[in-house]
Structures are given as structure tokens and as C-alpha cells.
Amino acid sequence: MPLKHRSILVLPLLLALTSCISLGGPPPESLLTLSPTARAPAGDGAAGAGRPVIAVLAIDTPAKLDVLRVPVAVTDTELAYLQEAFWVEKPARLFRRLVGETIRARGSAMVVDGDDTSTLATVTVRGTLIDMGYETDESAAVVRFDAVRLDGEGTVTTRRFEARETGVPAEGRAVGAALNRAANTVAADVADWVAGG
């Protein structure tokens, strides 16, 4: 078949494909993130022979949090996602950085980032972010974290942390702000627990 006729046949196929393929809808007006209420000051961090070196390792999540959406517990057995509410990145990464910055802001320990630096640590913190979403029964933003602490002597301790803010309307901006407050409460509790040994 001559090249001229082939191009005439290919053009309708390409036009048909463009109507089937979606390159994504319009971008959201804004994205949610976690912002620490306690920040380490600029300059040198904690140092010294007596100070612990703490590594906050990768945090696990169930599948419902392994997305950029905010989960909504409609009932005990039903899950949905909040409309027009999107995280800037996955919740586990945001929460890991928040915990690290909160510990760093205390000024009593050196905090190292990244899994490849965990060999420098005298204490490691990891865990599972069980919930970081919205519950309709109490109109609540909820953060739950199962933490695991391992010290230099090999002692393992675990603890569950939880914070909730009730009376929050099911709207992206309000839920995002409430989740940020709840996540900061949990991060502060984790920092106190880690420092207390």
C-alpha cells in the first residue's frame, strides 16, 4: 500500500485513541501536607559523645494509606476517599519526616535520615501508620501509629500512639488541617517516648 494511503488510515485510528485515553483530569486546587509545629533551628545540630543518634526508618502502612488520597471510614466495613483531598506525597513519607523533625527539634539527639544511615544509629524507630484519615461517626480526623523502638543493646519496645480531632467537617481543607494537628500530637508523643527510653 502506498505511504499516502497508509497515513490516511492511521489518522482516524489516532483520533479514536485520543478519545479513549485520558492523560489525567484537571489538577487539584491544592495538595495536603504535614507541617511540623516544632522545628530545629538553623545551624549545627546536636552533637557530643553522650547524645544518642536516632534513625527514623521507613514506616509501613496498610493499602488504604499507600495512596495519595485521604481514607474515610464510612462504617466498620466500608471505606471511601475524601473528595478533592490529595496528599502531596504518600502519608508514610510525610509522617516519617514529621517524626524525625520533631525529635530533632528537641535538641537532645542527633537524627539521621535515610535507611542507609541507620548503621550510625544508637536508637532506631520504625512502625506502622495504621490510620491517618477521617471517621464519619464522630466527624473525626484520626492518626494511629504503632511504633517500634530498638536501642543499642538490642532491647525492643513497642507502643501505640493515637490522636483524634472531633467535630471536623468532611471537607478537604478542614480535614487536612485537623490531620496535621493530630499527626503533630502523635509525633510529639513519639519523640517524648523515644527520648525517655
N, CA, C and O of each residue as an XYZ file, in Angstrom:
788
protein
N       0.851     -1.184      0.000
C       0.000      0.000      0.000
C       0.887      1.235      0.000
O       1.848      1.296      0.767
N       0.588      2.224     -0.845
C       1.407      3.432     -0.878
C       1.367      4.151      0.472
O       0.393      4.064      1.220
N       2.453      4.860      0.754
C       2.606      5.570      2.026
C       1.475      6.581      2.229
O       0.999      6.767      3.349
N       1.058      7.218      1.167
C      -0.003      8.225      1.247
C      -1.291      7.615      1.795
O      -1.965      8.231      2.621
N      -1.641      6.399      1.338
C      -2.876      5.749      1.791
C      -2.742      5.260      3.234
O      -3.710      5.281      3.994
N      -1.528      4.818      3.609
C      -1.321      4.373      5.000
C      -1.567      5.513      5.975
O      -2.220      5.324      7.002
N      -1.044      6.705      5.657
C      -1.212      7.833      6.570
C      -2.679      8.237      6.687
O      -3.106      8.717      7.737
N      -3.446      8.049      5.630
C      -4.879      8.365      5.680
C      -5.593      7.395      6.612
O      -6.527      7.787      7.311
N      -5.163      6.125      6.631
C      -5.778      5.136      7.516
C      -5.343      5.322      8.973
O      -6.135      5.088      9.886
N      -4.112      5.735      9.196
C      -3.583      5.882     10.557
C      -4.226      7.063     11.271
O      -4.463      6.991     12.477
N      -4.512      8.142     10.561
C      -5.058      9.340     11.183
C      -6.367      9.084     11.925
O      -6.482      9.513     13.074
N      -7.367      8.409     11.339
C      -8.598      8.138     12.105
C      -8.342      7.268     13.338
O      -9.004      7.438     14.362
N      -7.379      6.334     13.245
C      -7.061      5.492     14.399
C      -6.495      6.332     15.542
O      -6.862      6.132     16.700
N      -5.613      7.259     15.226
C      -5.048      8.127     16.254
C      -6.116      8.999     16.889
O      -6.112      9.192     18.105
N      -7.027      9.527     16.090
C      -8.103     10.348     16.628
C      -9.009      9.537     17.543
O      -9.464     10.042     18.569
N      -9.278      8.273     17.180
C     -10.105      7.400     18.010
C      -9.409      7.104     19.339
O     -10.058      7.055     20.384
N      -8.084      6.905     19.298
C      -7.339      6.610     20.525
C      -7.350      7.794     21.490
O      -7.458      7.608     22.702
N      -7.240      9.007     20.956
C      -7.195     10.167     21.850
C      -8.506     10.336     22.602
O      -8.519     10.888     23.703
N      -9.602      9.874     22.029
C     -10.865      9.985     22.755
C     -10.983      8.920     23.838
O     -11.792      9.075     24.752
N     -10.190      7.827     23.765
C     -10.229      6.757     24.756
C      -9.225      6.961     25.874
O      -9.451      6.515     26.999
N      -8.128      7.624     25.583
C      -7.040      7.753     26.555
C      -7.199      9.055     27.324
O      -7.369     10.125     26.739
N      -7.142      8.942     28.656
C      -7.175     10.132     29.497
C      -5.794     10.350     30.084
O      -5.225      9.439     30.685
N      -5.256     11.528     29.921
C      -3.948     11.841     30.470
C      -4.079     12.466     31.857
O      -3.174     13.166     32.311
N      -5.201     12.215     32.529
C      -5.431     12.751     33.869
C      -6.389     13.916     33.811
O      -6.421     14.680     32.847
N      -7.182     14.034     34.887
C      -8.126     15.128     34.958
C      -7.415     16.418     35.325
O      -6.186     16.475     35.368
N      -8.188     17.433     35.585
C      -7.569     18.695     35.983
C      -6.871     18.534     37.329
O      -7.360     17.799     38.187
N      -5.740     19.203     37.530
C      -5.023     19.067     38.806
C      -5.843     19.656     39.942
O      -6.617     20.589     39.728
N      -5.682     19.117     41.161
C      -6.414     19.683     42.302
C      -5.970     21.114     42.578
O      -4.856     21.512     42.237
N      -6.864     21.879     43.204
C      -6.548     23.282     43.504
C      -5.382     23.384     44.481
O      -4.564     24.298     44.381
N      -5.305     22.447     45.426
C      -4.207     22.450     46.388
C      -3.945     21.026     46.850
O      -4.788     20.145     46.683
N      -2.772     20.804     47.433
C      -2.386     19.497     47.937
C      -2.142     19.591     49.438
O      -1.696     20.624     49.939
N      -2.436     18.511     50.149
C      -2.247     18.467     51.595
C      -0.838     18.000     51.937
O      -0.242     17.208     51.207
N      -0.312     18.497     53.048
C       0.977     18.036     53.543
C       0.958     18.101     55.063
O      -0.008     18.583     55.655
N       2.020     17.618     55.694
C       2.177     17.731     57.143
C       3.271     18.752     57.418
O       4.355     18.695     56.838
N       2.972     19.677     58.304
C       3.921     20.737     58.644
C       4.226     20.652     60.134
O       3.307     20.711     60.951
N       5.509     20.513     60.508
C       5.843     20.379     61.933
C       5.576     21.658     62.716
O       5.887     22.757     62.255
N       4.997     21.503     63.906
C       4.805     22.659     64.779
C       6.089     22.978     65.535
O       6.263     24.095     66.023
N       6.990     21.999     65.635
C       8.300     22.218     66.271
C       9.374     21.974     65.227
O       9.426     20.908     64.613
N      10.229     22.963     65.029
C      11.307     22.842     64.039
C      12.653     23.081     64.705
O      12.787     23.904     65.611
N      13.643     22.338     64.230
C      15.005     22.564     64.717
C      15.507     23.881     64.159
O      15.243     24.194     62.998
N      16.233     24.669     64.964
C      16.761     25.935     64.443
C      17.865     25.696     63.422
O      18.472     24.625     63.393
N      18.114     26.677     62.603
C      19.206     26.594     61.637
C      20.535     26.547     62.377
O      20.653     27.064     63.488
N      21.535     25.927     61.760
C      22.852     25.822     62.373
C      23.180     24.384     62.694
O      22.492     23.467     62.246
N      24.233     24.185     63.470
C      24.675     22.841     63.808
C      23.627     22.131     64.650
O      22.965     22.732     65.496
N      23.495     20.822     64.390
C      22.574     20.011     65.161
C      23.221     19.524     66.438
O      24.328     19.931     66.792
N      22.503     18.637     67.129
C      23.024     18.074     68.374
C      24.264     17.248     68.090
O      24.322     16.517     67.102
N      25.249     17.366     68.957
C      26.481     16.592     68.808
C      27.036     16.326     70.190
O      26.613     16.934     71.173
N      27.984     15.412     70.253
C      28.603     15.112     71.543
C      28.562     13.636     71.830
O      27.682     12.916     71.359
N      29.526     13.194     72.610
C      29.683     11.763     72.862
C      28.508     11.168     73.599
O      28.169     10.007     73.370
N      27.865     11.936     74.489
C      26.795     11.369     75.302
C      25.434     11.379     74.643
O      24.485     10.828     75.201
N      25.308     11.979     73.489
C      23.989     12.124     72.869
C      23.661     10.945     71.964
O      24.519     10.468     71.222
N      22.422     10.477     72.027
C      22.045      9.363     71.154
C      21.950      9.794     69.694
O      21.709     10.960     69.382
N      22.144      8.834     68.825
C      21.927      9.035     67.389
C      20.687      8.228     67.026
O      20.684      7.002     67.140
N      19.651      8.904     66.596
C      18.354      8.268     66.343
C      18.082      8.240     64.847
O      18.214      9.251     64.157
N      17.702      7.077     64.361
C      17.291      6.933     62.964
C      15.803      6.607     62.921
O      15.349      5.646     63.543
N      15.053      7.413     62.186
C      13.639      7.113     61.945
C      13.579      6.380     60.612
O      13.821      6.966     59.557
N      13.256      5.098     60.672
C      13.289      4.254     59.475
C      11.960      4.316     58.729
O      11.003      4.941     59.185
N      11.923      3.659     57.581
C      10.724      3.636     56.745
C       9.533      3.127     57.544
O       9.659      2.202     58.346
N       8.396      3.729     57.319
C       7.170      3.410     58.044
C       6.246      2.626     57.124
O       6.037      2.991     55.967
N       5.701      1.549     57.658
C       4.755      0.723     56.901
C       3.352      1.309     56.999
O       3.039      2.064     57.920
N       2.510      0.943     56.028
C       1.102      1.341     56.057
C       0.258      0.223     55.464
O       0.755     -0.569     54.663
N      -1.016      0.149     55.848
C      -1.927     -0.719     55.112
C      -2.200     -0.130     53.735
O      -1.855      1.020     53.462
N      -2.817     -0.921     52.876
C      -3.057     -0.492     51.494
C      -3.876      0.784     51.410
O      -3.680      1.578     50.490
N      -4.791      0.998     52.351
C      -5.651      2.184     52.281
C      -4.865      3.485     52.382
O      -5.337      4.529     51.933
N      -3.652      3.432     52.978
C      -2.816      4.626     53.105
C      -1.666      4.659     52.106
O      -0.883      5.609     52.094
N      -1.559      3.640     51.277
C      -0.481      3.592     50.300
C      -0.905      4.296     49.003
O      -0.605      3.843     47.899
N      -1.601      5.401     49.176
C      -2.136      6.198     48.063
C      -2.010      7.673     48.434
O      -1.591      8.008     49.542
N      -2.371      8.542     47.510
C      -2.319      9.977     47.763
C      -3.672     10.543     48.193
O      -3.867     11.758     48.165
N      -4.598      9.686     48.586
C      -5.942     10.099     48.980
C      -6.117      9.997     50.485
O      -5.338      9.323     51.160
N      -7.135     10.661     51.013
C      -7.451     10.622     52.445
C      -8.577      9.616     52.649
O      -9.688      9.834     52.165
N      -8.311      8.500     53.370
C      -9.358      7.498     53.560
C     -10.436      7.969     54.533
O     -10.164      8.691     55.492
N     -11.665      7.539     54.259
C     -12.809      7.858     55.098
C     -13.451      6.540     55.530
O     -13.893      5.754     54.692
N     -13.499      6.305     56.847
C     -14.175      5.124     57.380
C     -15.666      5.438     57.449
O     -16.127      6.134     58.354
N     -16.416      4.909     56.471
C     -17.862      5.161     56.414
C     -18.564      4.314     57.465
O     -19.411      4.810     58.208
N     -18.206      3.022     57.523
C     -18.668      2.111     58.568
C     -17.465      1.254     58.964
O     -16.353      1.481     58.487
N     -17.690      0.272     59.835
C     -16.599     -0.631     60.223
C     -16.084     -1.454     59.049
O     -14.950     -1.932     59.069
N     -16.924     -1.617     58.022
C     -16.533     -2.469     56.894
C     -16.529     -1.744     55.552
O     -16.321     -2.373     54.515
N     -16.756     -0.438     55.556
C     -16.781      0.325     54.305
C     -15.772      1.464     54.358
O     -15.633      2.157     55.366
N     -15.082      1.633     53.255
C     -14.058      2.665     53.140
C     -14.290      3.458     51.859
O     -14.599      2.892     50.811
N     -14.139      4.760     51.958
C     -14.209      5.624     50.778
C     -13.018      6.578     50.861
O     -12.199      6.478     51.775
N     -12.926      7.494     49.914
C     -11.871      8.501     49.952
C     -12.500      9.875     49.862
O     -13.469     10.084     49.132
N     -11.943     10.802     50.605
C     -12.478     12.159     50.670
C     -12.315     12.843     49.317
O     -11.235     12.833     48.726
N     -13.392     13.429     48.845
C     -13.354     14.094     47.541
C     -12.451     15.325     47.591
O     -12.432     16.065     48.574
N     -11.715     15.519     46.519
C     -10.879     16.707     46.331
C      -9.869     16.912     47.461
O      -9.530     18.046     47.802
N      -9.390     15.800     48.041
C      -8.345     15.884     49.066
C      -7.215     14.945     48.660
O      -7.388     13.726     48.647
N      -6.060     15.514     48.329
C      -4.921     14.743     47.847
C      -3.665     15.153     48.611
O      -3.402     16.341     48.794
N      -2.887     14.158     49.057
C      -1.599     14.430     49.686
C      -0.568     14.774     48.623
O      -0.670     14.317     47.485
N       0.412     15.568     48.984
C       1.481     15.908     48.066
C       2.391     14.698     47.826
O       2.989     14.576     46.757
N       2.497     13.802     48.818
C       3.138     12.500     48.658
C       2.527     11.543     49.663
O       1.717     11.954     50.493
N       2.897     10.286     49.603
C       2.231      9.273     50.423
C       2.388      9.572     51.916
O       3.440     10.032     52.359
N       1.321      9.303     52.691
C       1.312      9.648     54.115
C       2.488      9.094     54.915
O       2.979      9.775     55.815
N       2.952      7.885     54.617
C       4.053      7.300     55.392
C       5.317      8.148     55.287
O       6.029      8.322     56.276
N       5.597      8.667     54.116
C       6.795      9.502     53.934
C       6.642     10.835     54.651
O       7.586     11.315     55.279
N       5.459     11.435     54.562
C       5.209     12.695     55.258
C       5.337     12.512     56.769
O       5.949     13.334     57.451
N       4.754     11.427     57.286
C       4.767     11.202     58.731
C       6.179     10.872     59.222
O       6.575     11.306     60.303
N       6.928     10.118     58.444
C       8.306      9.797     58.827
C       9.133     11.071     58.989
O       9.865     11.211     59.969
N       9.023     11.992     58.044
C       9.770     13.244     58.137
C       9.303     14.091     59.313
O      10.109     14.750     59.971
N       7.993     14.071     59.576
C       7.453     14.827     60.699
C       8.010     14.309     62.025
O       8.410     15.101     62.878
N       8.039     12.997     62.200
C       8.587     12.410     63.426
C      10.066     12.774     63.570
O      10.508     13.169     64.649
N      10.830     12.640     62.483
C      12.253     12.970     62.522
C      12.499     14.420     62.899
O      13.367     14.712     63.721
N      11.735     15.335     62.301
C      11.915     16.756     62.598
C      11.504     17.081     64.026
O      12.123     17.927     64.671
N      10.466     16.419     64.526
C      10.013     16.666     65.900
C      11.060     16.204     66.905
O      11.317     16.888     67.896
N      11.666     15.040     66.653
C      12.748     14.564     67.536
C      13.943     15.508     67.444
O      14.540     15.862     68.460
N      14.288     15.910     66.230
C      15.433     16.807     66.004
C      15.230     18.140     66.732
O      16.179     18.703     67.276
N      13.996     18.638     66.740
C      13.703     19.931     67.366
C      13.906     19.896     68.873
O      14.108     20.942     69.489
N      13.856     18.718     69.475
C      14.089     18.606     70.923
C      15.529     18.980     71.289
O      15.790     19.433     72.403
N      16.462     18.788     70.349
C      17.844     19.192     70.553
C      18.672     18.266     71.426
O      19.828     18.569     71.720
N      18.104     17.147     71.845
C      18.848     16.257     72.745
C      19.454     15.056     72.020
O      20.154     14.254     72.638
N      19.196     14.923     70.730
C      19.712     13.779     69.975
C      20.041     14.219     68.563
O      19.498     15.202     68.057
N      20.938     13.476     67.935
C      21.213     13.674     66.527
C      20.298     12.735     65.753
O      20.231     11.543     66.056
N      19.601     13.257     64.769
C      18.681     12.452     63.972
C      19.273     12.275     62.591
O      19.625     13.252     61.929
N      19.384     11.019     62.149
C      19.904     10.740     60.807
C      18.761     10.285     59.925
O      17.865      9.562     60.359
N      18.810     10.722     58.676
C      17.752     10.404     57.724
C      18.226      9.351     56.747
O      19.414      9.260     56.440
N      17.313      8.577     56.274
C      17.625      7.596     55.236
C      17.977      6.242     55.814
O      18.670      6.142     56.826
N      17.492      5.201     55.158
C      17.742      3.843     55.620
C      19.214      3.473     55.563
O      19.664      2.626     56.335
N      19.973      4.088     54.665
C      21.381      3.730     54.519
C      22.245      4.290     55.644
O      23.402      3.893     55.780
N      21.707      5.206     56.456
C      22.477      5.759     57.577
C      22.097      5.132     58.909
O      22.604      5.547     59.951
N      21.206      4.134     58.894
C      20.730      3.550     60.150
C      21.840      2.830     60.905
O      21.720      2.621     62.112
N      22.923      2.444     60.220
C      24.033      1.780     60.918
C      24.741      2.730     61.880
O      25.428      2.271     62.792
N      24.593      4.029     61.701
C      25.188      5.010     62.604
C      24.382      5.172     63.890
O      24.876      5.737     64.866
N      23.152      4.684     63.895
C      22.228      4.983     64.974
C      22.464      4.129     66.216
O      22.820      2.953     66.135
N      22.251      4.768     67.373
C      22.228      4.028     68.640
C      20.792      3.637     68.988
O      20.571      2.737     69.797
N      19.825      4.309     68.381
C      18.405      4.004     68.565
C      17.730      4.100     67.205
O      17.975      5.041     66.450
N      16.883      3.129     66.894
C      16.089      3.215     65.663
C      14.607      3.199     66.025
O      14.183      2.562     66.989
N      13.845      3.916     65.225
C      12.396      3.973     65.383
C      11.778      3.606     64.046
O      12.159      4.135     63.002
N      10.839      2.711     64.093
C      10.074      2.345     62.899
C       8.663      2.043     63.342
O       8.324      2.259     64.505
N       7.846      1.557     62.457
C       6.498      1.206     62.877
C       5.534      1.173     61.719
O       5.924      1.173     60.552
N       4.262      1.146     62.072
C       3.177      1.091     61.086
C       2.202      2.227     61.345
O       1.657      2.357     62.441
N       1.993      3.037     60.335
C       0.977      4.078     60.390
C      -0.357      3.408     60.056
O      -0.666      3.163     58.890
N      -1.134      3.118     61.088
C      -2.363      2.348     60.905
C      -3.473      3.198     60.306
O      -4.205      2.757     59.420
N      -3.584      4.419     60.802
C      -4.646      5.314     60.335
C      -4.119      6.723     60.211
O      -3.367      7.198     61.061
N      -4.516      7.377     59.159
C      -4.354      8.821     59.018
C      -5.461      9.245     58.070
O      -5.251      9.464     56.877
N      -6.665      9.351     58.660
C      -7.822      9.617     57.829
C      -8.979     10.170     58.635
O      -8.788     10.767     59.694
N     -10.178      9.964     58.121
C     -11.387     10.581     58.648
C     -12.396      9.511     59.001
O     -12.591      8.554     58.251
N     -13.047      9.677     60.164
C     -14.096      8.753     60.602
C     -15.417      9.509     60.665
O     -15.528     10.521     61.356
N     -16.418      9.012     59.940
C     -17.678      9.744     59.825
C     -18.527      9.694     61.082
O     -19.307     10.614     61.330
N     -18.394      8.632     61.892
C     -19.289      8.502     63.041
C     -19.095      9.620     64.067
O     -20.054     10.024     64.724
N     -17.863     10.127     64.212
C     -17.598     11.229     65.128
C     -17.095     12.479     64.392
O     -16.643     13.436     65.020
N     -17.178     12.461     63.073
C     -16.610     13.555     62.269
C     -15.199     13.861     62.750
O     -14.866     15.004     63.065
N     -14.370     12.805     62.801
C     -13.056     12.911     63.433
C     -11.922     12.653     62.459
O     -11.993     11.767     61.607
N     -10.870     13.454     62.606
C      -9.592     13.195     61.942
C      -8.749     12.372     62.912
O      -8.559     12.768     64.062
N      -8.245     11.228     62.452
C      -7.593     10.273     63.356
C      -6.227      9.875     62.813
O      -6.071      9.590     61.625
N      -5.233      9.863     63.716
C      -3.894      9.354     63.391
C      -3.549      8.295     64.427
O      -3.582      8.559     65.629
N      -3.214      7.079     63.954
C      -2.780      5.987     64.832
C      -1.466      5.440     64.310
O      -1.306      5.198     63.113
N      -0.527      5.249     65.228
C       0.806      4.786     64.852
C       1.292      3.748     65.846
O       1.354      4.009     67.047
N       1.637      2.570     65.345
C       2.269      1.527     66.157
C       3.773      1.660     65.999
O       4.316      1.363     64.935
N       4.453      2.108     67.058
C       5.889      2.390     66.995
C       6.698      1.239     67.563
O       6.264      0.549     68.486
N       7.883      1.043     66.996
C       8.842      0.045     67.463
C      10.171      0.754     67.687
O      10.708      1.385     66.777
N      10.700      0.646     68.910
C      11.969      1.280     69.262
C      12.994      0.198     69.554
O      12.743     -0.715     70.341
N      14.147      0.307     68.916
C      15.253     -0.634     69.130
C      16.461      0.155     69.590
O      16.932      1.048     68.885
N      16.978     -0.181     70.805
C      18.143      0.557     71.288
C      19.429     -0.193     70.975
O      19.403     -1.287     70.412
N      20.554      0.410     71.346
C      21.859     -0.147     71.016
C      22.148     -1.482     71.684
O      23.030     -2.215     71.236
N      21.423     -1.809     72.743
C      21.618     -3.083     73.427
C      20.701     -4.177     72.902
O      20.701     -5.299     73.407
N      19.921     -3.838     71.885
C      19.033     -4.822     71.277
C      17.679     -4.952     71.945
O      16.919     -5.868     71.631
N      17.363     -4.042     72.867
C      16.060     -4.079     73.532
C      14.998     -3.477     72.624
O      15.150     -2.358     72.135
N      13.925     -4.222     72.404
C      12.832     -3.778     71.544
C      11.631     -3.426     72.419
O      11.212     -4.224     73.257
N      11.082     -2.231     72.221
C       9.851     -1.840     72.896
C       8.868     -1.336     71.849
O       9.256     -0.774     70.824
N       7.599     -1.548     72.129
C       6.556     -1.115     71.197
C       5.510     -0.306     71.953
O       5.344     -0.445     73.165
N       4.818      0.532     71.216
C       3.752      1.318     71.821
C       2.846      1.850     70.723
O       3.304      2.208     69.637
N       1.543      1.897     71.026
C       0.590      2.504     70.090
C       0.304      3.937     70.512
O       0.066      4.220     71.686
N       0.332      4.837     69.533
C       0.031      6.253     69.759
C      -1.203      6.618     68.944
O      -1.403      6.118     67.837
N      -2.019      7.490     69.503
C      -3.231      7.905     68.800
C      -3.592      9.328     69.168
O      -3.449      9.742     70.319
N      -4.061     10.068     68.184
C      -4.615     11.404     68.414
C      -5.806     11.563     67.482
O      -5.799     11.085     66.348
N      -6.833     12.248     67.987
C      -8.019     12.493     67.160
C      -8.552     13.886     67.413
O      -8.435     14.426     68.513
N      -9.135     14.453     66.384
C      -9.803     15.748     66.480
C     -11.232     15.541     66.002
O     -11.454     15.173     64.848
N     -12.202     15.773     66.878
C     -13.604     15.530     66.528
C     -14.281     16.825     66.088
O     -13.746     17.922     66.251
N     -15.480     16.660     65.523
C     -16.246     17.811     65.065
C     -15.665     18.489     63.847
O     -15.839     19.694     63.661
N     -14.969     17.720     63.008
C     -14.331     18.275     61.807
C     -15.254     18.051     60.610
O     -15.654     16.913     60.363
N     -15.602     19.085     59.865
C     -16.446     18.867     58.682
C     -15.717     18.050     57.615
O     -14.496     18.130     57.478
N     -16.477     17.275     56.875
C     -15.904     16.399     55.841
C     -15.546     17.200     54.597
O     -16.137     17.017     53.533
N     -14.584     18.077     54.744
C     -14.134     18.954     53.666
C     -12.611     18.921     53.655
O     -11.980     18.957     54.712
N     -12.028     18.855     52.487
C     -10.607     18.599     52.336
C      -9.707     19.498     53.165
O      -8.804     19.008     53.844
N      -9.934     20.796     53.123
C      -9.052     21.721     53.839
C      -9.167     21.549     55.354
O      -8.160     21.560     56.062
N     -10.392     21.390     55.845
C     -10.605     21.226     57.289
C     -10.017     19.912     57.781
O      -9.383     19.867     58.835
N     -10.226     18.844     57.021
C      -9.686     17.535     57.408
C      -8.166     17.564     57.348
O      -7.506     17.019     58.234
N      -7.597     18.188     56.322
C      -6.146     18.280     56.212
C      -5.528     18.999     57.400
O      -4.512     18.555     57.935
N      -6.138     20.117     57.820
C      -5.618     20.873     58.968
C      -5.737     20.054     60.251
O      -4.826     20.061     61.079
N      -6.851     19.352     60.418
C      -7.041     18.530     61.617
C      -6.074     17.356     61.645
O      -5.547     17.013     62.703
N      -5.837     16.737     60.494
C      -4.861     15.641     60.432
C      -3.459     16.138     60.738
O      -2.674     15.429     61.367
N      -3.137     17.348     60.299
C      -1.827     17.910     60.608
C      -1.658     18.093     62.115
O      -0.609     17.768     62.671
N      -2.693     18.614     62.770
C      -2.618     18.787     64.232
C      -2.505     17.446     64.940
O      -1.698     17.295     65.858
N      -3.305     16.472     64.522
C      -3.261     15.151     65.155
C      -1.913     14.471     64.924
O      -1.368     13.844     65.832
N      -1.378     14.595     63.716
C      -0.078     13.983     63.407
C       1.027     14.623     64.234
O       1.941     13.927     64.677
N       0.964     15.935     64.453
C       1.955     16.611     65.291
C       1.848     16.165     66.748
O       2.865     16.045     67.431
N       0.637     15.919     67.229
C       0.459     15.406     68.589
C       1.109     14.039     68.731
O       1.828     13.784     69.697
N       0.852     13.154     67.761
C       1.447     11.817     67.796
C       2.968     11.915     67.695
O       3.679     11.244     68.442
N       3.471     12.736     66.788
C       4.923     12.876     66.626
C       5.576     13.372     67.913
O       6.660     12.911     68.271
N       4.932     14.305     68.613
C       5.476     14.813     69.886
C       5.486     13.707     70.937
O       6.448     13.582     71.695
N       4.427     12.907     70.986
C       4.373     11.795     71.937
C       5.445     10.765     71.622
O       6.067     10.217     72.532
N       5.663     10.498     70.341
C       6.713      9.543     69.943
C       8.074     10.092     70.342
O       8.913      9.359     70.864
N       8.294     11.374     70.098
C       9.587     11.981     70.448
C       9.858     11.875     71.949
O      10.977     11.563     72.355
N       8.843     12.133     72.774
C       8.991     12.017     74.230
C       9.306     10.576     74.631
O      10.153     10.329     75.490
N       8.614      9.632     73.997
C       8.804      8.205     74.301
C      10.198      7.730     73.908
O      10.844      6.987     74.647
N      10.648      8.166     72.743
C      11.980      7.764     72.283
C      13.049      8.342     73.195
O      13.994      7.646     73.566
N      12.906      9.608     73.556
C      13.904     10.259     74.411
C      13.898      9.667     75.823
O      14.935      9.593     76.483
N      12.713      9.248     76.272
C      12.619      8.688     77.615
C      13.153      7.275     77.723
O      13.419      6.785     78.821
N      13.308      6.621     76.582
C      13.869      5.274     76.565
C      12.881      4.252     77.015
O      13.198      3.064     77.059
